[in-house]
């Protein structure tokens, strides 16, 4: 049973197109599922597609698939049967067309339109808007604020996925799903993250700044490049630039700006994959919606 639930929210995604190098951009919308489930092992290696393969997914002592789908919110039994008949449902990577198939929802993996169904009620993933001057850890030997004050409202034992530095605020995921956490932090999956960066810029930011971020800058541990960068605001004294990148090196955004002569006065992470920070206030948490969670899991091959 879950404990007290802080307020919920919803997420959405960005657009698609081509990146600065002319390569096709990855799918970014939280509302457009992948055309095909991207099955991978726990090291990020793609597994063979299941199309055209016969897979034995039926479990005699299991639960009818259409009943599982109905309980997950996909409409009436008849509507769920139509989903199955149209080939929109996969079990363990194989498309199921036949009615009456029984499955074990606790042991088997189900996707609808490429989006993973999380049927294990014991697993929980939430969004935290981490305030400034909070350590991304469950304890701190220096006695600074840590994440335990934000996880106390949940009966599950949650852990942070990745980190934000002490002075950075914004979106941080907390979960007890170890496989999801592993894949979100594994570099092979390249999950996009978006940041809003504020800095002093008398007269406005130089024209070459955004271009330099897109084309790549040299750091002490190797080159770094933003997938996207754009100026959001400027008033002749300060400027605000939005940066999206998929790398996760320590303090990489701050170091990219420092390489161009700018020290950030504020840094906020606003998006991880399809999950948006939205209107969540600093220190607040919310559970991921089913849509957000399913799309996030699909992005990392779950």
C-alpha positions as CSV (number, residue, x, y, z in Angstrom):
1,X,0.0,0.0,0.0
2,X,1.3,3.5,-0.9
3,X,1.5,6.2,1.7
4,X,0.2,9.7,1.5
5,X,0.3,11.0,-2.1
6,X,1.5,14.6,-2.7
7,X,-0.3,16.4,-5.5
8,X,-0.2,14.9,-9.0
9,X,0.6,16.6,-12.3
10,X,0.9,15.7,-15.9
11,X,3.7,15.9,-18.5
12,X,4.1,16.4,-22.2
13,X,6.9,16.4,-24.7
14,X,8.6,18.6,-27.2
15,X,8.7,18.5,-30.9
16,X,10.8,16.5,-33.4
17,X,13.0,17.5,-36.3
18,X,16.7,17.5,-37.1
19,X,19.5,18.4,-34.8
20,X,22.3,20.9,-35.5
21,X,24.4,18.3,-37.3
22,X,21.6,17.5,-39.7
23,X,20.8,14.1,-38.1
24,X,17.2,13.0,-37.5
25,X,16.2,14.1,-34.0
26,X,15.0,11.5,-31.6
27,X,11.3,11.2,-30.7
28,X,10.5,13.7,-27.9
29,X,6.8,13.8,-27.5
30,X,5.2,12.2,-24.5
31,X,2.0,11.7,-26.5
32,X,3.5,9.9,-29.5
33,X,4.5,6.4,-28.7
34,X,7.4,4.7,-30.5
35,X,6.4,2.7,-33.6
36,X,8.1,-0.3,-32.1
37,X,9.2,-1.3,-28.7
38,X,13.0,-0.9,-28.5
39,X,13.9,-4.0,-26.6
40,X,17.4,-3.9,-25.1
41,X,19.3,-5.8,-22.5
42,X,20.5,-4.1,-19.3
43,X,23.7,-2.9,-21.0
44,X,21.7,-1.0,-23.7
45,X,22.3,-3.5,-26.5
46,X,19.3,-3.9,-28.8
47,X,17.7,-7.4,-28.9
48,X,16.2,-8.9,-32.0
49,X,12.7,-7.7,-32.9
50,X,9.9,-10.1,-32.1
51,X,7.9,-9.4,-35.3
52,X,7.2,-12.5,-37.3
53,X,8.3,-14.7,-34.5
54,X,6.0,-17.2,-32.6
55,X,6.4,-16.7,-28.9
56,X,4.6,-18.6,-26.2
57,X,3.2,-16.0,-23.9
58,X,0.1,-18.0,-22.7
59,X,0.0,-19.0,-19.1
60,X,-2.8,-21.5,-18.3
61,X,-3.1,-20.3,-14.7
62,X,-2.8,-16.6,-15.6
63,X,-5.3,-13.8,-16.1
64,X,-7.1,-13.0,-19.3
65,X,-5.1,-10.3,-21.2
66,X,-8.2,-8.2,-22.0
67,X,-9.1,-8.1,-18.2
68,X,-5.5,-6.9,-17.4
69,X,-5.8,-4.2,-20.0
70,X,-9.2,-3.1,-18.7
71,X,-7.9,-2.9,-15.2
72,X,-5.0,-0.7,-16.4
73,X,-7.5,1.8,-17.8
74,X,-7.8,0.9,-21.5
75,X,-11.6,0.9,-21.5
76,X,-14.2,-1.9,-21.5
77,X,-13.3,-5.5,-22.1
78,X,-14.7,-5.2,-25.6
79,X,-12.4,-2.1,-26.3
80,X,-9.5,-4.1,-25.0
81,X,-10.3,-7.0,-27.2
82,X,-10.3,-4.6,-30.1
83,X,-6.8,-3.5,-29.1
84,X,-5.6,-7.1,-29.1
85,X,-7.3,-7.9,-32.5
86,X,-5.6,-4.9,-34.1
87,X,-2.2,-6.0,-33.1
88,X,-1.5,-3.1,-30.8
89,X,-0.6,-5.2,-27.7
90,X,2.7,-7.0,-27.1
91,X,3.5,-9.5,-24.4
92,X,7.2,-10.1,-23.7
93,X,7.9,-8.4,-27.0
94,X,5.6,-10.5,-29.2
95,X,2.4,-9.2,-30.8
96,X,-0.7,-10.9,-29.5
97,X,-3.7,-11.2,-31.9
98,X,-5.8,-14.0,-30.3
99,X,-8.4,-13.5,-27.7
100,X,-8.4,-15.5,-24.6
101,X,-4.7,-15.4,-24.0
102,X,-3.8,-15.6,-20.3
103,X,-0.8,-13.9,-18.9
104,X,1.0,-13.4,-15.6
105,X,1.0,-9.6,-15.1
106,X,3.5,-9.9,-12.3
107,X,6.1,-11.7,-14.4
108,X,5.4,-10.7,-18.0
109,X,6.0,-7.4,-19.8
110,X,3.0,-5.8,-21.6
111,X,3.2,-2.9,-24.1
112,X,0.2,-1.1,-25.8
113,X,1.1,1.0,-28.8
114,X,4.8,0.7,-27.7
115,X,4.1,2.1,-24.2
116,X,5.0,-0.1,-21.2
117,X,2.3,-0.9,-18.7
118,X,3.6,-0.7,-15.1
119,X,1.4,-3.3,-13.3
120,X,3.5,-3.7,-10.2
121,X,1.8,-1.5,-7.5
122,X,4.8,-1.8,-5.3
123,X,6.9,0.2,-7.8
124,X,6.7,4.0,-7.6
125,X,8.4,6.8,-9.5
126,X,7.9,10.4,-8.6
127,X,9.1,13.8,-9.7
128,X,10.7,16.2,-7.2
129,X,11.4,19.8,-7.8
130,X,14.7,19.9,-5.9
131,X,15.3,23.3,-4.3
132,X,18.6,25.0,-4.3
133,X,21.1,24.1,-1.5
134,X,19.8,20.6,-1.2
135,X,22.2,17.7,-1.6
136,X,21.2,15.0,-4.1
137,X,21.7,12.2,-1.6
138,X,19.8,10.4,1.1
139,X,22.2,11.7,3.8
140,X,25.0,14.2,4.1
141,X,27.9,14.0,6.5
142,X,28.1,17.8,6.5
143,X,24.6,18.1,7.9
144,X,23.1,19.9,4.8
145,X,19.5,19.4,3.6
146,X,19.2,16.1,1.8
147,X,16.4,14.2,-0.1
148,X,14.9,12.4,2.9
149,X,12.6,15.2,3.8
150,X,10.9,14.9,0.4
151,X,10.6,11.1,0.4
152,X,9.1,10.9,3.9
153,X,5.6,11.1,2.6
154,X,5.9,7.8,0.8
155,X,5.8,4.4,2.3
156,X,8.1,3.0,-0.4
157,X,11.8,3.5,0.0
158,X,12.8,5.8,-2.8
159,X,16.2,6.6,-4.3
160,X,17.3,9.5,-6.6
161,X,18.0,8.8,-10.3
162,X,21.2,10.7,-11.1
163,X,22.0,14.0,-9.3
164,X,21.7,17.8,-9.4
165,X,24.5,19.8,-7.8
166,X,23.9,21.7,-4.6
167,X,23.1,25.0,-6.2
168,X,21.0,23.6,-9.1
169,X,17.3,23.2,-8.7
170,X,14.6,21.5,-10.8
171,X,13.5,18.1,-11.9
172,X,14.9,15.0,-10.1
173,X,13.3,11.6,-10.4
174,X,12.9,9.4,-7.3
175,X,12.1,5.7,-7.7
176,X,12.2,2.2,-6.2
177,X,12.4,0.6,-9.6
178,X,16.0,-0.4,-9.9
179,X,16.0,-1.4,-13.5
180,X,14.4,1.9,-14.6
181,X,17.0,3.8,-12.6
182,X,19.8,1.8,-14.1
183,X,18.7,2.4,-17.6
184,X,18.0,6.1,-17.1
185,X,21.5,6.7,-15.9
186,X,23.3,4.3,-18.4
187,X,25.0,6.4,-21.1
188,X,23.9,4.1,-24.0
189,X,20.3,5.2,-23.7
190,X,21.0,8.9,-24.1
191,X,17.9,10.3,-22.4
192,X,17.6,14.0,-23.2
193,X,17.6,16.6,-20.3
194,X,16.6,20.3,-20.7
195,X,18.0,23.1,-18.5
196,X,17.2,26.8,-18.2
197,X,20.3,28.8,-17.6
198,X,20.5,32.4,-16.2
199,X,23.7,34.5,-16.3
200,X,24.9,38.1,-16.4
201,X,25.2,39.4,-19.9
202,X,25.6,43.1,-20.1
203,X,24.5,44.2,-23.6
204,X,23.0,40.8,-24.3
205,X,24.6,37.4,-24.9
206,X,27.2,37.3,-27.7
207,X,25.8,36.0,-31.0
208,X,28.3,33.2,-31.1
209,X,27.3,31.7,-27.7
210,X,24.4,29.6,-28.8
211,X,26.2,28.5,-31.9
212,X,29.3,27.4,-29.8
213,X,27.1,25.4,-27.5
214,X,25.4,23.6,-30.4
215,X,28.7,22.9,-32.3
216,X,30.6,21.8,-29.2
217,X,33.0,23.2,-26.7
218,X,36.2,21.8,-25.2
219,X,36.2,20.8,-21.5
220,X,39.0,19.4,-19.4
221,X,37.4,15.9,-19.7
222,X,36.7,16.1,-23.5
223,X,34.4,17.9,-25.9
224,X,30.7,18.6,-25.0
225,X,27.9,19.6,-27.3
226,X,24.3,20.7,-26.7
227,X,21.7,18.9,-28.8
228,X,19.7,22.2,-28.8
229,X,20.2,25.7,-27.4
230,X,18.2,28.9,-27.7
231,X,17.9,32.3,-26.1
232,X,14.7,32.6,-24.0
233,X,15.1,36.1,-22.7
234,X,17.5,39.0,-22.4
235,X,17.2,42.6,-21.0
236,X,20.7,44.0,-21.6
237,X,21.8,43.0,-18.2
238,X,21.0,39.3,-17.9
239,X,20.1,36.5,-20.3
240,X,18.3,33.2,-20.1
241,X,19.3,30.3,-22.4
242,X,17.6,26.9,-22.7
243,X,19.9,24.0,-23.3
244,X,19.1,20.4,-24.1
245,X,21.7,17.6,-24.0
246,X,21.9,13.9,-23.3
247,X,25.2,13.8,-21.6
248,X,25.4,13.4,-17.8
249,X,28.9,14.4,-16.8
250,X,29.4,16.2,-13.5
251,X,28.3,19.9,-13.7
252,X,28.5,19.7,-17.5
253,X,26.1,22.6,-18.2
254,X,27.9,25.0,-15.8
255,X,31.2,24.0,-17.3
256,X,30.0,24.5,-20.9
257,X,29.0,28.1,-20.1
258,X,32.2,28.7,-18.1
259,X,34.3,27.6,-21.1
260,X,32.7,30.6,-23.0
261,X,33.3,33.0,-20.1
262,X,29.9,32.9,-18.4
263,X,29.2,31.9,-14.8
264,X,25.6,30.8,-14.3
265,X,23.7,32.6,-11.6
266,X,20.8,30.1,-11.7
267,X,20.3,26.7,-13.3
268,X,17.1,24.7,-13.4
269,X,16.4,21.3,-15.0
270,X,13.0,21.4,-16.5
271,X,12.7,18.1,-18.4
272,X,14.0,14.5,-18.4
273,X,12.9,12.6,-21.6
274,X,9.1,13.0,-21.8
275,X,8.7,14.2,-18.1
276,X,8.3,17.9,-17.6
277,X,8.7,19.9,-14.4
278,X,5.7,22.0,-15.2
279,X,4.2,24.1,-12.4
280,X,5.6,22.0,-9.6
281,X,6.9,24.3,-6.9
282,X,10.3,23.9,-5.3
283,X,10.2,21.1,-2.7
284,X,7.0,19.6,-4.1
285,X,6.6,16.0,-5.5
286,X,4.1,14.2,-7.6
287,X,3.7,10.7,-9.0
288,X,4.4,10.2,-12.7
289,X,1.2,9.8,-14.7
290,X,0.7,6.4,-16.4
291,X,1.4,8.1,-19.8
292,X,4.7,9.7,-18.6
293,X,5.9,6.5,-17.0
294,X,5.0,4.3,-20.0
295,X,6.7,6.7,-22.4
296,X,9.8,7.1,-20.2
297,X,10.1,3.3,-19.9
298,X,9.8,2.9,-23.7
299,X,12.6,5.4,-24.2
300,X,15.0,3.1,-22.3
301,X,13.8,-0.1,-23.9
302,X,11.5,-1.4,-21.1
